Amino acid sequence: MLYIIIPIVVLLLIFLFAGYVKAPPNKAAIITGLSKNPRVLLGKSGFKEPFFERVDWLEVGQININVVTEDYIPTKDFINIKVDAIAQVAMEVSNNQVSPVAMRNFLNRKADVRSMITESLQGNLREIIGTMDLRSICQDKAKFSQEVKQNAEQDMKELGIRILSFNVQNVNDKDGLIDDLGIDNRDTI
């Protein structure tokens, strides 16, 4: 009788350990297989059915993205500038559930995530540069940053991403007009 119980207990323990999944707060464990909808573990533990379900991981913590215009972009007053900004983004998560859109777009795609987000933010940055004049961009970087963030939010939402912050760091031009604007501003004070 003992020869039967011990192997059953050992198999049961192996089955439990093989199915145990523990997800840290910055990674979501997406369990798929038996049910129609995936189960999401975020900052907690759970079980999967070994051999019948699989676990995939999705980074949901903050991602820092450097957003740099690759070429000079014309402003509303036709002055070509380059802008260097930084954005903090994260996967859309509410009530410990990851957005299904984010799961479809980014599950098991570590390398592509940053480049996809960067390209989208660069496009939004170029759009806003074309609607503002150089003086406005340089004098009110906070407003410029806010306009880029607002413009990009819908695109990011469609990817399953939430923009936490967007900050313009540097604005440069080919001909030194920004430096000249600074001199003009000092002369008028």
Summary of the structure (lengths in Angstrom):
residues: 189
radius of gyration: 24.6
end to end distance: 96.1
largest distance: 97.8
contacts: 545
relative contact order: 0.14
helix: 43%
strand: 31%
